[in-house]
């Protein structure tokens, strides 16, 4: 397919509509990624800010992006092209969301073991009720992700994908689906590793409380065991900050490697 580089100092008003359509197509991959990625899609970031960022990034790359001839793309071909570009950005954001869900899952299991299941709050990202501990671990993961410049690596990979995955070429979405399934398994494995030290310590505490209450039945289980469990979970979390941060660093590196492999997979033509 023939491509064109729009490296022009000004716009011809006669071709303004054509340039706007090409600019819109070029921005779909970046915009869909910013909408679906965990940090960028947060409710604390206004939609207007995400639109401005995607337009600014696209404007920066627009003069060097190779795009197919718009006159050859009409009707159903244009529809397939739009779906392909949106699918690439959403695939990257979905893989990142699956891996980031390991922190939320680990927080929910720790909270349910410690008896903190009633401590809920409204998550601005999902719009539903989320456990406070899950939100704390999610913020911790986002902080580690940003401190390691993971967001810069992802934006760089998205921008470089226009070179080896130009507009008009698409991913093999059957392989992307398999990668998503494998990523879900890794998410469960990582969540188990994150919560295992804290949940294991809480299990020992609860076994000890059970032995004590069995030997002294006059003790009230809730008034005696619940405060000890609450104090213990914060002590365990404080002691596990280092290992948890290392696990979050591994999640960041794993996400970057998986997304890089997906974007470097053999492309397919959509026409």
Phi and psi in degrees as a GROMACS rama.xvg file:
@    title "Ramachandran Plot"
@    xaxis  label "Phi"
@    yaxis  label "Psi"
@TYPE xy
-75.8483  143.54  UNK-2
-126.551  163.175  UNK-3
-135.957  140.578  UNK-4
-103.732  121.024  UNK-5
-91.5175  90.0156  UNK-6
-118.378  67.596  UNK-7
-117.355  142.09  UNK-8
-73.6733  -25.136  UNK-9
-141.26  176.547  UNK-10
-112.158  137.095  UNK-11
-87.0813  121.703  UNK-12
-60.1364  -27.214  UNK-13
-66.3495  -32.8432  UNK-14
-103.406  17.2172  UNK-15
-61.9292  -42.2787  UNK-16
-62.592  -40.1267  UNK-17
-64.5194  -42.3581  UNK-18
-63.9756  -39.4458  UNK-19
-65.836  -39.1193  UNK-20
-64.7684  -42.9777  UNK-21
-65.5118  -40.4627  UNK-22
-63.8065  -40.0764  UNK-23
-63.2255  -42.9793  UNK-24
-64.9959  -40.4407  UNK-25
-67.2208  -25.5982  UNK-26
-89.3908  -7.97824  UNK-27
-64.8565  -41.5184  UNK-28
-64.3391  -44.167  UNK-29
-69.6196  -43.2186  UNK-30
-64.5614  -43.9231  UNK-31
-65.9755  -32.4265  UNK-32
-67.9263  -44.3907  UNK-33
-65.7498  -28.7411  UNK-34
-76.7007  -33.4812  UNK-35
-98.6938  -18.3392  UNK-36
-68.5694  147.337  UNK-37
-58.6395  -52.9821  UNK-38
-73.0274  -44.9668  UNK-39
-68.9943  -26.7184  UNK-40
-91.2476  9.47679  UNK-41
-62.788  145.996  UNK-42
-66.6195  -18.1511  UNK-43
-73.5155  -16.9433  UNK-44
-97.6811  117.156  UNK-45
-61.7345  150.328  UNK-46
-61.7131  -35.509  UNK-47
-61.9993  -38.1551  UNK-48
-66.3587  -39.8621  UNK-49
-65.6319  -38.3113  UNK-50
-65.4083  -43.1056  UNK-51
-64.008  -41.0006  UNK-52
-64.7754  -44.3147  UNK-53
-64.1556  -39.6356  UNK-54
-66.7644  -39.9608  UNK-55
-65.0544  -42.8725  UNK-56
-65.8373  -41.6554  UNK-57
-64.889  -40.3167  UNK-58
-63.5414  -32.8154  UNK-59
-68.3737  -35.772  UNK-60
-94.8331  -14.7455  UNK-61
-56.6549  -39.0619  UNK-62
-64.9443  -20.2891  UNK-63
-114.489  -0.702188  UNK-64
-78.6955  130.271  UNK-65
-84.465  122.134  UNK-66
-122.368  149.004  UNK-67
-69.5758  161.972  UNK-68
-65.0808  121.422  UNK-69
-66.6387  -24.1202  UNK-70
-71.2393  -22.7651  UNK-71
-88.3277  -7.59231  UNK-72
-112.749  105.41  UNK-73
-137.746  151.983  UNK-74
62.4204  -121.976  UNK-75
-67.1117  -31.3657  UNK-76
-63.2926  -40.8212  UNK-77
-65.4359  -38.146  UNK-78
-63.476  -43.0197  UNK-79
-64.555  -38.4582  UNK-80
-63.8375  -42.8836  UNK-81
-64.2544  -44.4704  UNK-82
-63.3548  -37.6703  UNK-83
-64.6678  -45.5393  UNK-84
-66.2328  -40.024  UNK-85
-66.0881  -39.2163  UNK-86
-63.5376  -36.919  UNK-87
-64.0272  -48.3457  UNK-88
-65.4582  -41.255  UNK-89
-67.8629  -33.2159  UNK-90
-63.6186  -43.715  UNK-91
-63.7642  -45.9828  UNK-92
-65.6658  -36.0745  UNK-93
-67.8482  -42.509  UNK-94
-61.2799  -41.811  UNK-95
-65.7065  -38.1342  UNK-96
-65.0118  -39.4009  UNK-97
-62.9881  -44.8438  UNK-98
-68.088  -36.4506  UNK-99
-70.0702  -21.1181  UNK-100
-68.8529  -13.8327  UNK-101
-62.6829  -36.66  UNK-102
-67.0393  -41.8603  UNK-103
-64.253  -43.2524  UNK-104
-64.7422  -42.9273  UNK-105
-62.6888  -41.6338  UNK-106
-63.4492  -38.4713  UNK-107
-66.6631  -40.1102  UNK-108
-70.2645  -38.3262  UNK-109
-65.1615  -43.0341  UNK-110
-65.8692  -40.3309  UNK-111
-67.7893  -33.1263  UNK-112
-71.6074  -36.4636  UNK-113
-84.5824  -3.21306  UNK-114
80.5355  25.3699  UNK-115
-104.317  22.2659  UNK-116
-67.4973  -19.477  UNK-117
-83.8277  -10.7889  UNK-118
-85.2875  87.7325  UNK-119
-110.025  158.188  UNK-120
-148.493  161.099  UNK-121
-81.004  119.849  UNK-122
-81.6974  119.183  UNK-123
-67.6591  -18.9319  UNK-124
-81.8344  -46.0877  UNK-125
-92.2621  -21.6115  UNK-126
80.8751  4.3988  UNK-127
-115.505  -175.996  UNK-128
-78.8867  130.159  UNK-129
-132.204  143.313  UNK-130
-65.5289  144.231  UNK-131
-61.6589  -40.8486  UNK-132
-65.1612  -35.9955  UNK-133
-65.2036  -40.1617  UNK-134
-65.3962  -37.8682  UNK-135
-64.709  -47.1028  UNK-136
-65.3349  -35.3592  UNK-137
-65.0129  -42.4777  UNK-138
-64.2667  -36.8195  UNK-139
-63.5852  -41.7631  UNK-140
-65.1928  -41.3615  UNK-141
-63.6483  -39.0773  UNK-142
-63.7096  -43.9578  UNK-143
-63.8436  -40.0561  UNK-144
-62.5416  -43.5961  UNK-145
-73.2208  -37.645  UNK-146
-67.0514  -27.0991  UNK-147
-89.8305  9.20014  UNK-148
59.7102  32.8958  UNK-149
-64.7323  -34.6164  UNK-150
-66.1132  -35.204  UNK-151
-69.1649  -39.2489  UNK-152
-63.2709  -41.0258  UNK-153
-66.6015  -44.5716  UNK-154
-63.1529  -38.4197  UNK-155
-62.8251  -42.4956  UNK-156
-66.2698  -37.6545  UNK-157
-63.9977  -41.9967  UNK-158
-68.871  -39.5109  UNK-159
-71.7181  -19.4979  UNK-160
-65.5151  -21.6308  UNK-161
-67.5631  -16.113  UNK-162
-83.5892  -52.704  UNK-163
-95.81  -5.64207  UNK-164
-134.819  69.5312  UNK-165
-67.1609  166.575  UNK-166
-63.3071  130.721  UNK-167
107.973  -14.5753  UNK-168
-113.13  150.604  UNK-169
-135.524  168.37  UNK-170
-79.0803  160.825  UNK-171
-82.9748  97.738  UNK-172
-71.2774  -16.3542  UNK-173
-68.089  -39.9564  UNK-174
-69.1014  -36.6888  UNK-175
-63.5261  -38.1167  UNK-176
-63.475  -40.5997  UNK-177
-66.4682  -38.2198  UNK-178
-62.7732  -39.117  UNK-179
-62.6937  -40.0132  UNK-180
-65.0322  -45.1937  UNK-181
-63.049  -37.0585  UNK-182
-65.8313  -34.8328  UNK-183
-63.3063  -40.9807  UNK-184
-63.2125  -40.151  UNK-185
-66.2015  -33.8894  UNK-186
-62.7007  -44.047  UNK-187
-63.9365  -39.743  UNK-188
-64.9323  -43.3689  UNK-189
-68.0413  -38.2689  UNK-190
-63.0919  -38.9911  UNK-191
-65.6729  -39.6286  UNK-192
-66.2215  -37.3603  UNK-193
-69.3782  -42.185  UNK-194
-88.0698  -16.0771  UNK-195
-59.8739  -45.8633  UNK-196
-61.521  -43.2477  UNK-197
-70.9401  -45.2095  UNK-198
-65.6896  -37.3338  UNK-199
-64.0025  -42.6186  UNK-200
-64.2354  -40.7841  UNK-201
-65.5537  -33.6534  UNK-202
-64.3049  -41.1759  UNK-203
-65.0342  -40.3759  UNK-204
-61.759  -44.4894  UNK-205
-69.2151  -33.7873  UNK-206
-64.9465  -40.1957  UNK-207
-64.5053  -42.6121  UNK-208
-62.9022  -38.4373  UNK-209
-63.5225  -39.8413  UNK-210
-65.5449  -42.3266  UNK-211
-65.2428  -46.5398  UNK-212
-67.4856  -26.781  UNK-213
-72.0411  -38.0608  UNK-214
-78.2594  -24.0785  UNK-215
-129.517  83.3877  UNK-216
-63.6578  -17.5567  UNK-217
-71.7005  -18.2879  UNK-218
-72.276  136.614  UNK-219
-79.9898  124.733  UNK-220
-62.0439  -42.3054  UNK-221
-73.8773  -43.6082  UNK-222
-72.6847  -21.5867  UNK-223
-99.9903  -44.6649  UNK-224
-85.049  -34.7242  UNK-225
-64.2144  -45.6363  UNK-226
-62.2554  -36.6562  UNK-227
-65.4024  -40.2325  UNK-228
-64.7098  -41.4742  UNK-229
-63.9543  -45.3967  UNK-230
-63.9673  -40.6372  UNK-231
-65.2559  -40.0554  UNK-232
-64.8378  -36.7415  UNK-233
-71.3674  -35.0749  UNK-234
-65.5728  -43.822  UNK-235
-64.5217  -41.1356  UNK-236
-64.9796  -39.6802  UNK-237
-63.8336  -41.1892  UNK-238
-71.9875  -22.8197  UNK-239
-97.4586  10.9039  UNK-240
-60.9888  -43.7663  UNK-241
-61.6538  -54.6668  UNK-242
-60.6968  -37.5083  UNK-243
-66.1388  -40.8269  UNK-244
-64.3426  -36.9584  UNK-245
-64.5625  -39.1951  UNK-246
-64.93  -39.4977  UNK-247
-67.7235  -33.5214  UNK-248
-64.608  -40.1886  UNK-249
-64.8152  -37.195  UNK-250
-62.9983  -41.4413  UNK-251
-61.0587  -47.895  UNK-252
-64.394  -39.5344  UNK-253
-64.0459  -41.5186  UNK-254
-63.0368  -43.7507  UNK-255
-63.3275  -42.4613  UNK-256
-66.0436  -42.9327  UNK-257
-64.9358  -44.9139  UNK-258
-65.4744  -37.7924  UNK-259
-64.4133  -40.6683  UNK-260
-66.4215  -37.1262  UNK-261
-66.1177  -45.0512  UNK-262
-70.4165  -24.8003  UNK-263
-92.7272  5.88815  UNK-264
-66.9056  156.147  UNK-265
-57.5697  124.156  UNK-266
-78.3455  164.895  UNK-267
-129.599  146.432  UNK-268
-81.0203  139.794  UNK-269
-91.7164  -3.16138  UNK-270
